[in-house]
Amino acid sequence: MRAWRSFIFFIILASQSCPGSIAASEPTGVEGTKRNCIVVTPHGPQDGGDFGPHTPGTKTSGLQEAFNAAKAQAKDVYLSGGSWTESKTVPVVYVLRETLHIPWMQNFRCDSGNCVIHYAPKEGDAVVIDSQMSCTYRFGLIVSMSPGATVRLKPTTAGPDRFKVITSTDFYFNALVGGGGAWPSGEAFNSTLDKKRKWVGTGLLLDGSEGPIDANRIYVTEIVGCERGIHLTHDCTHNTIEATSIHLSQTHMQIGDEDVTPVRARLNRIAVHMEAQGIENAAGAVIHGAENVINLSSEGMAKDREIVFGKHAEHNLVTVARLKGFTNQAASPTNRIVTASPPAEMTTTPAVPAAGAEIANRHPWPIVARVIRPGRVERWTETPVVGAAQTFGGALASGQAIWLNPGDRLAIDYSEAPTWHWKAAQ
């Protein structure tokens, strides 16, 4: 599965010392000057590019020098790539011997062919992006051999408009490969899963611990081989994130953190497909944040781990075509899952509480409490999550339905308890 895609990563190491990398697919030299653009090329600067692997003293194949020059000269950056034909050419690979730090930028554009950025060290992050405002970034494949982040977005410098922030910026990544690699076995051309293999690293880390990451558009075609595919931590808000495929990872997406903080991942719009490919105890979406709108599809997650609501998760809305399993640890029963058909098999009927005691709908979907036997009821009170409680006097009737949204509470005053059945609703 996906062997055609993963073959690229097998030849990365071989291509690091191979002189046959294809030529740049973007005009360089004079043409780059005309476009007010710094150009990185496969053999730059020997092949006419501004920077590249032959940049004197470089540890980043000329990439760090290119971004530094663009910052100093108020220019954009183009990373030359090129097509790859098996047995005839090798992909364009820029090897990082240390972390690539992209400085704070404003009104900046980085464009790229589908070249590979390969991070060789066994520790640390591959690419770290500082504060940004009104920028556009496009990358091809970024591959890491480390348990760190393949890409970490982390604003640390008070740069754009004197803010320490990443905002109003578009990011596109063709593929992010974590330290676990792209092959289930850990060996090229072997798609048999090694169940003892450790899946390490984070594909895309939005780190708002030192400054907000707010109102950006982020698109990733593929994330593979990670301990966590996507992780939003601390102050991450109002972002639109789409990942076409997150696969072969231990936890495919984590929104927020288990320990609640004054600022956290909230009000983001996220759409992802997740596929475990046989990894044991794999989790789909682990949600600790608040008020996020999430569209999911998944295959192969561990039992009850397709969706996990953490203790502090609240007011999140998750849409999934067919729910296969979930865990609800949320203290506030205000999260909601919307499915194509009501998850009847996951809806439990609790015992009728003691007279006058409240019971809450802790399911992450609405339920209908259908009265079977009315008992002897004097009154009942419905208390919504938002709004005032309402009391109804009189008896219940057999077949009567009481609708409860997630978090709504119900108290019944009776001398003889009724019986009921709870049914999932939409």
N, C-alpha and C positions, 0 to 999 in steps of 0.2 A: 504493500500500500504506500503510495506516494514515493515509490522508489525512483521514478523518473525525476521527481523534484529534488530528492535528497542526493542524487549523484553529484550535483554541483559541489556539495560540501566535502565530498571525498577528495576532489582534486585541488582543494584550496591549498593544502600544505605543499603539494607538488608544484603548484604554480608560483609559490613565493620566490623560488630561485630560477624559474624558467624564463629564458629570454624571449620566448615566442608569444608573449601576450600580444593581443591584437592592438592595432593602432587606435588612437583616440577617435571617437566618433563625433567630435565637436571641433570646429575651427579653433586654432590656438594662435599664440603670438600676436601678430598685428590684428587679427580678427577679434581676439579677446580684448585687446585695447580699445577697439572700436565700440565694443559692447560694454565698456566700463566693467569688465568682469575678470576676476582671477580664475585661471584655468589650471586644473590639476590633470596631468596626463599619465598614462601607464609607465612611461620611461622618463618623465619630466625631471629636470628641465632639458635633458639631452634630446628629446624628440620635439622640442619647440614649445612645450607647455611652460607655464610660469613656475610650477612646482610639481614634484612627484617623488618617486622612490630614490632618485639620485640627487635630491636636494642635500647639500652638504650638512652633515651632522644630524640629519632628521632621524627621529625614532617613530615617526608616524606616517611614513611614505609621503611626506610633504604636506599632509593635511593640516597639521597644527600651524605650520608656517603659512599656509594659504589663508586660513581663517584669521590669523593674526594680521596678515597683510591687508586682507579685506577690511578689517576693522580700522586699521590705521589709514587706509587710502579711500575709505568710503566707497567700496566696490562690492559687487555680488561675487558669488563663487559658483563655478561649474566643475563637477567631478566627472571626468570623461569615463565612459564605460564602453560597451560594445557587445555585440551578439557573440554567442558561443556555439560552436559546432563540434560535437564529439569527434575525437580522433583527428580533427583538423586544426582547431584553435583551442586555447584555454581562456577561461574568463579573466576579465580584468580584476586583479586583486590588489588592494592597498592594505599592507600589513601594519598593524599597530603594535609597537613594542612597549608602549605605555598608553595610559588613558588619553583619549582625545577630548580636550576641553574646548567647547565652543563658547566664546565670550559673549557678554551681553550685546544684543543688537537691537536696532530699531529701524523699521522700513527696509529690511534686508531680505535678500532672496538667495537660497542655496538650491541649485538644481543639480540633477545627477542623471547619468545613464544608469543602467542596471549593473553597476559594478559591485564588487564584494569588498566590504571593509572587514578585515579579519583581525580580531584581538587575540594575540598569542599568549600573553601572561596567564598564569594560573590563579591569580588573585586580582581583585579590583574590578571597577566598572570599565566597560569598553568605551562608551561615549557619554559624556556629561554635558548637558546643555544648560547654560546659565540664563539669566533674565532675558526675556524677549518681548517685543511689542510690535504688532503689525508686520510680522515677518512670514515668510513661506519657506518651508524646508521640504525637499524631496530626496530620499535616499533609496538605494537599491537594497542589497542584502547586507545585514550586519551580523557577524558571527562571532560568538564569544566562546572561550575555553575555560571560563571562570565561573565561580559561584556568585559573583557580583551581578550587577545589572548590565544587560546588553545595551540598553539606553536608559539613562536617568535624566528626567527633566527636573531640575532643581534650581530655582532662582535664589541666588545668594548675593548678588551685587545690585546696589541701588543705582540702576542705570537708566532704563527708559523713562523719560519724564520724571526722573529722580525716584522711581519706584523700584522696589525689589519684587519683581512679578514676572510671570509668563502669561501673556494675555493677547487676545486678538491675533493669534498666529495659527497657520495651517501646518500640520506635520503629515507627511506621507512616508511610509516604510513598506517596501515590497516584502521583506521577510526579516524577522528577528529570531536568531537561533541561540538558545541558552546553552549553559555548560554541559547539559546532558547529551547534546548532539541531536542530529536529525534522524538517526537510525534506531529503531527499537532495540536492536541487539548491541548497539555501540560499535558495530563493524560495518563498513561499507558493503553494500549489496546483500546484506543479511537482514531480512525484515522480521525474523523471529524474535519476539520480545524476551529480553533478559530481565526476569522478574526481580533479580537482585540489584539491578543497575540503579544508581541514585540519579535522580533528576534534579539538577541544581541550577541556581541562578534565577533571575527575574528577567523576563523578556522586555517589558516596558514598565518602568517605575515612574509614577508621577509623585514626586517627593515635595510636598508643600510644607515641610517642617520649618523652613526659614523665610518663606514668602509664598503668597498665594499663587496657585495655578488656576486661572479663571478665564472662562469664555474662549476656549480654543477648539479647533476642529482637528481631530487626530484619526488617521486611517492607517490600518495595518492589514495587509493581505494575509500574512501568515506569521504565527508565533509557534515555535516548536522546541521541545527538549528542555523544559524549564521546571523548576520547583514551583514557581508562580509565573503564569503567563503575563497577566496584567495586574498591577497593584497600585491602587490609589491610596496615599497615606497623607494624613494631616489636611491642610487647607487646599482641597481640590473641589472647585465648584463651577457649575454652569458650562462644563465641557461637553462636547459631542464627540463620542468615541465609537468607532466601528472596527471590528476585527472579523474578517471573513472566515478565518479558521485559526483556532488555538487548539493544538493537539499535542499528544505525547507529553503531557505535563502532569505534575502531581496535583496542584491546585490551579485551575485554569484562569480564574479571575478572583481577585480579592478587592472589595470596595470598603475602604476604611480599615480600622484596627480594633482589636479586641478591647484594648484599654481606651476608654472614652477620653477625648480631649476637648478643650473649649471650642476648637475649630476642627472640622472633620470633612470627609468626603460627602458632599450633599448636592442635590439639585443638578446632577449630571444626567445626560441622556446617553445610553450605552446599548449597542447592538452587537452580539457576538454569536458565533457557532463554536462549540467545544466538543472535542472527541478524545477520549482517554486512551484508545488503542490497547486496552488490556491492562493498563497500570492498576495495581491493587490499591484500594482505598482512595482512588482519585476523586477529587471534588470538582464540581462545576463552578458555580458562583457562590462565594462566601461573602456575605453582606453584613457589614457593621455600620455602614453610613445611614444617612437619612434623606428621604424625599428624592431618591433617585428613580428614574424611569428606565427600565431595563428590558430589552427584547432578547430572548434566548432561544437557542436550539442546542441539543446535545445528544451524544451517544456514548454509552459505555461507562457512565459514572458509577461509583460504588453505591450500594443500597442507601437510600435516603440522603444522598449527598449531591444530587443534581443542583439543589438550591439549599443553602444553609443561612438562616438568619441568626446572627450573633446577638448577644445579650442587649446591646445598645442600638440595634437596628430598629428604625421606626419610620412609618409613612413611606416605605418604598413600594413601588408598583412594578411587578414583574409579569411580563407576558411570555407565555410558552405554549406552543401548539398542543403538546401532550405532556403532562407532568408525569415523570417516572418515579419521583421520590423527593422528599424534602425533610429538613430538620428545622424546627422552630424553637430557638433558645431565647427569643426576644422577650424582654421584660414587659414591653409595651406591645400588646397584640394589635398593632395598627398597620402592619405590612400586608400587602395584598398580592395574590397570584391570580392572573386571569388566564384561563385555558380555553381551548376550542370546545371542550365538553367538560361538565362539572366532574371533579375527581371524587366520585362517589365512594370508591374503595378506601380513600384516605380520610373520609369524614367520619368521625366517631360521635356516638351519642352518649353524653354524660348523664349521670344520675340527676334526678330533680333535686335541687338543693333544699336545705331545711327551710321551713316557712319563714318568709321575710328576708332570707339570705340571697345575696346576689350571685349570679353566675355570668361569666363573660364568654363571648364567642372568641376563642383563641385560634380558630382556623384562619388562615390567610385568604379566605374567600367568604362571601355571604352564606348564611345557612337559613333554612326554613325549619323552625321547630314545629313539627306537626303533632297536634294533640291526638292521642289514641284513646285514653280514657280521661274524662274531664275532672274526676275527683270532686272535691268540695272546695271551690276557690271563691274567695271574697273579692280580691282585686289583684292586679299585677302592674308592675312599673317597668317601663323601658327607659334606659338611660343611654343615649348615644355618646360616641366619643366626643363630638362637638355639639353643643346645644343643651337645652334643658330636658330634664326627665319628664316623662308623661305617665300618669297613672290612669288605669282603666278600672272602673268598678264593675262587679258582676261576675258571673260564672264563665268558665271556659266551655267550649262545645267540642264534641268529638269531630275530628277532621279539621279543626281550626288551625290556621297557620300563623306563626309569629316570625317575622323577618328580622334577622340580626346581622348587621354588617360586622366586619372584623373590629373587635374591641368594644362593640355594644354590649351592655349589661342588662340582665333581666332578673327581677325579684318577684316572687309569687307568694301572696298571703293565702294560706289554706288551712283547713282543719283536716282534710284528707288529700294526700298528694295526688296530683294527676300523673299520668304516664305520657311519654312523648317519644318521638323519633326525629333525629336531626338529619337533614338532607342538604347536600351541597346545592348552591344556587349560583347564578351568574348575574 
